[in-house]
Amino acid sequence: MKYRADVDGLRAIAVSSVVLYHYGATWLPGGFVGVDVFFVISGYLITRNLVEQIETRGLSLVDFYSRRIRRIFPALAVVLATTLALGYWFLMPGDYTTTSKSAIYSVFGFGNFYFAAHTGYFDRSAELQPLLHMWSLGVEEQFYLAWPLLLALFLKRGRGAATCLIVAVILLSFVTSVALVASDPKVAFYMPHTRAWELAAGALLVFAPAIRKQKASAAASLTGLVLIIYSFFALRVTDPFPGWNAVAPVSGAALLLWSDKNTSVSRLLSTAPLRFLGLISYSLYLWHWPVLVLFRTWALGQMPTTGEAVALTLFAVALSYLTWRFVELPCRRITRPFIAITGGFAGAMTVAAAGFAIILAGGVEGRVLPQAQAMSSLDVMWKWNCPRTKKLVELAQPYCNFGREWNDAPIKAILWGDSHAEHMAPIVEAANGNESASFLLYRECPANLGGHVRRVWSAYPNYVKHCAETRSRAIELLRQRSEINLVILAASWSNLSRVISQDGSRPGRVLPHELIQDGIRSLIEATARPGRYFLIIADVPQLRGDPVPCAVAGYSHLFRRKCEMAQEAVSRSYFDNRQGLVYQAIAEIAAERNDTRAIFPGKALCGSERCETTLNGEFLYRDASHIRRNLRFETKRALADRIGLSEYFLHDARHLVDPGNVRHAEIKRPTNPE
């Protein structure tokens, strides 16, 4: 194929936008669409190559895949192997294990499937997974598993049939993308069938008639550049994507590729600096992300400063040049397909074997002290074995059931809430010392959501509807099941106060903490009955940032920036400013009703100066807002004692076991959070 210097220039624009965006250029909020530009370029170049091969000498899958291996695999293997090697000095054992798993998926071209399954709310933050960017290579390689045969089959019937195939792929994939962005945005982002239209848009250009008039070509190239630049500045990471929001960058890239190479825009893209970046763009894309993530791991999760970002960028460019010069170019000169395919397979198996060895070694736990092994990853810190599940007919599915067996327990309790109900479950279990209670963990939405209080959550498009349905089911359950005599409400109340709104059914402006109060109060009023009691657990003190990297720094010999343990705590004034109003709103509900109590962990954990983050010699937090679920039992019990849960089950809840004890009903016990 004839070399087009402007294509390398377009690659440079794409990779530069991605690097700038990832390295903290807030002035380029849509820089992530550079990946979509890459998809269009790839679809155009690979399809042009395939069509030339099919029409001149027929399709050879061996030749096609050996070319793909020579182009893609050598640099990929070097980056994966280097990342796994450096992980020994940078990554905690749990994170080292998950990185190894992602490397195994990525080396075989299925990284997007791994990250689609491991970038949820409770997984390691996506921005701190060293191989996250491999998802895009997975999308490409999966597309090219089917594309050569499909294209050859339709080209037998002529170019018109091939064009119809491409148009059909674009339409079907785009419609699927739009639909899934609205219902399942993570699948829409990572899966090949929702991205295929972007690659097919590039493929369509191979069959499109050339633009004959110079003015039309110049207008097309300028329009394409404007569309791409517009996308860089107009889109935000919170916007639904890909779907309709990907149309501008994809169309822009297609117009630039379609236009004549003699336009002013094409000449600009063909300048030497852009050509250089374009030539090393693949290696730069591979290197820039693990360089950034490993730096942030050393920096305790912090983003680099401007100076550090510049230094990291230059370092990534240098690595990319060396990889292009001494890995990419020599491997592309391999002419024998057998050597390319067998060498690629051997390299893939070597990387996979290294990954499996790290997994079998538990992430090489011996690198860190025993105190840190219990904090080696988010997964490890969230471990808590639910004893069994229980299905109540009124609910849609079985839920975790802990404590005493449900049918034998005098106290039948529902623990209802979000992830803060989940992190309180082991503490509640430890507090239930006499095992008189059985608990059903109704892990759905916070109990205050679903009436006129709602939360719109872009990551979960159906969240408002889901919360309304789960609240209705729970209310129906509590109305029908009189044997449920204790309802425990726990949620991230303070964080919710920053994201909730009202649906318009209540007139006038309502403050966020009042909406929290409204939602809880209406729920209690809808489900209260004689002999049933309510316990509201306020959220624990919320920290400023992720405290775990600093907490484990002293327990390991890994590369970490120095930090003081005191940095993990927050001041009492910060706690009061962030959570005081919500605490007071919960206290008012408890003061209004004889059947309701409230527990305030912040009151117990915060002194006059600072809030505690350790207890019984253990660090309590999993992240900035959640308590670890894998704390030792002694620590869970000590925490339950400290915040008042143990006392509740020992004294206040005794009337549920012994109806003659009416302490809870006779005495109003409003707890002032101050």
Beta strands, then each sheet from edge to edge (+ up, - down):
strand 1: 388-390
strand 2: 399-403
strand 3: 411-417
strand 4: 437-443
strand 5: 453-455
strand 6: 486-490
strand 7: 500-502
strand 8: 533-537
strand 9: 596-599
strand 10: 614-615
strand 11: 618-619
sheet 1: 1+ 2- 4+ 3+ 6+ 8+ 9+
sheet 2: 5+ 7-
sheet 3: 10+ 11-
end
